Amino acid sequence: MMGPNESQRLALMHRLVDVLGEQEAATLMDSLPPYDWPEVATKSDVARAVETLRSEVALMLARQTRTLVLVVVGFAVSLWLGLLVPALA
């Protein structure tokens, strides 16, 4: 369901002024979002998005950490082998 366009909002404002008065109509119109209701995010929508983002970041950090550890271990092993092999020969 789409929200009202500008001309519909203006017509509603004029009708509300006729029925409620200027200040009350303005107060009521200010409480309406200028966009469609399906576009409004609720607190639970934001909480789900934050949780999803946290999970994705944690997964990426875990993968990055594992890769870094493997690279450092590989470098250390190759360094020690490079030092030990000539010493044993």
KOLZA-259336 format. One record per residue (C-alpha): residue number from 1; z, y, x; residue in three letters. Coordinates in Angstrom, 2 decimals, decimal comma, always signed. Layout:
// KOLZA-259336
NODE num       z       y       x residu
NODE NUM       Z       Y       X    ALA
...
END
This chain:
// KOLZA-259336
NODE num       z       y       x residu
NODE   1   +0,00   +0,00   +0,00    MET
NODE   2   -1,07   +3,29   +1,45    MET
NODE   3   +1,05   +6,39   +1,31    GLY
NODE   4   -0,09   +9,53   -0,44    PRO
NODE   5   -2,65  +11,75   +1,25    ASN
NODE   6   -2,05  +15,47   +1,79    GLU
NODE   7   -3,53  +16,58   -1,53    SER
NODE   8   -1,40  +14,01   -3,39    GLN
NODE   9   +1,70  +15,18   -1,51    ARG
NODE  10   +0,92  +18,80   -2,36    LEU
NODE  11   +0,42  +17,94   -6,05    ALA
NODE  12   +3,73  +16,05   -6,02    LEU
NODE  13   +5,46  +19,03   -4,40    MET
NODE  14   +4,15  +21,41   -7,09    HIS
NODE  15   +5,26  +19,06   -9,88    ARG
NODE  16   +8,70  +18,65   -8,29    LEU
NODE  17   +9,07  +22,43   -8,03    VAL
NODE  18   +8,30  +22,67  -11,76    ASP
NODE  19  +10,86  +20,00  -12,62    VAL
NODE  20  +13,61  +20,41  -10,01    LEU
NODE  21  +13,18  +23,86   -8,51    GLY
NODE  22  +12,04  +25,00   -5,07    GLU
NODE  23  +15,04  +23,95   -2,95    GLN
NODE  24  +15,56  +20,55   -4,59    GLU
NODE  25  +11,83  +19,79   -4,40    ALA
NODE  26  +11,77  +20,69   -0,71    ALA
NODE  27  +14,83  +18,52   -0,07    THR
NODE  28  +13,24  +15,55   -1,82    LEU
NODE  29   +9,89  +16,00   -0,06    MET
NODE  30  +11,65  +16,26   +3,32    ASP
NODE  31  +13,19  +12,85   +2,69    SER
NODE  32   +9,76  +11,21   +2,29    LEU
NODE  33   +8,08   +9,99   +5,46    PRO
NODE  34   +4,69  +11,55   +6,22    PRO
NODE  35   +3,21   +8,06   +6,83    TYR
NODE  36   +2,94   +4,67   +5,16    ASP
NODE  37   +6,15   +2,72   +4,55    TRP
NODE  38   +4,85   -0,40   +6,33    PRO
NODE  39   +4,68   +1,70   +9,52    GLU
NODE  40   +8,40   +2,45   +9,41    VAL
NODE  41  +10,40   +0,34  +11,87    ALA
NODE  42  +13,81   -0,90  +10,81    THR
NODE  43  +16,75   -1,41  +13,13    LYS
NODE  44  +16,16   -5,15  +13,00    SER
NODE  45  +12,47   -4,62  +13,94    ASP
NODE  46  +13,56   -2,61  +16,98    VAL
NODE  47  +16,26   -5,16  +17,87    ALA
NODE  48  +13,70   -8,01  +17,76    ARG
NODE  49  +11,28   -6,02  +19,92    ALA
NODE  50  +14,02   -5,26  +22,46    VAL
NODE  51  +15,08   -8,93  +22,57    GLU
NODE  52  +11,48  -10,06  +23,06    THR
NODE  53  +11,00   -7,54  +25,85    LEU
NODE  54  +14,24   -8,63  +27,55    ARG
NODE  55  +13,16  -12,27  +27,39    SER
NODE  56   +9,74  -11,49  +28,85    GLU
NODE  57  +11,24   -9,40  +31,66    VAL
NODE  58  +13,79  -12,12  +32,46    ALA
NODE  59  +11,02  -14,73  +32,62    LEU
NODE  60   +8,89  -12,55  +34,90    MET
NODE  61  +11,85  -11,85  +37,18    LEU
NODE  62  +12,67  -15,56  +37,37    ALA
NODE  63   +9,08  -16,39  +38,34    ARG
NODE  64   +8,97  -13,59  +40,87    GLN
NODE  65  +12,30  -14,65  +42,38    THR
NODE  66  +11,15  -18,28  +42,65    ARG
NODE  67   +7,93  -17,18  +44,38    THR
NODE  68   +9,83  -14,93  +46,77    LEU
NODE  69  +12,31  -17,68  +47,66    VAL
NODE  70   +9,49  -20,16  +48,31    LEU
NODE  71   +7,68  -17,68  +50,55    VAL
NODE  72  +10,83  -16,88  +52,54    VAL
NODE  73  +11,73  -20,57  +52,91    VAL
NODE  74   +8,17  -21,39  +53,97    GLY
NODE  75   +8,23  -18,58  +56,52    PHE
NODE  76  +11,63  -19,69  +57,87    ALA
NODE  77  +10,53  -23,33  +58,17    VAL
NODE  78   +7,31  -22,39  +59,95    SER
NODE  79   +9,23  -20,06  +62,29    LEU
NODE  80  +11,81  -22,72  +63,15    TRP
NODE  81   +9,10  -25,34  +63,65    LEU
NODE  82   +7,24  -22,90  +65,85    GLY
NODE  83  +10,35  -22,48  +67,97    LEU
NODE  84  +11,47  -26,12  +67,98    LEU
NODE  85   +8,16  -27,85  +68,73    VAL
NODE  86   +7,58  -26,05  +72,06    PRO
NODE  87  +11,24  -26,56  +73,00    ALA
NODE  88  +11,00  -30,32  +72,36    LEU
NODE  89   +7,75  -30,69  +74,29    ALA
END
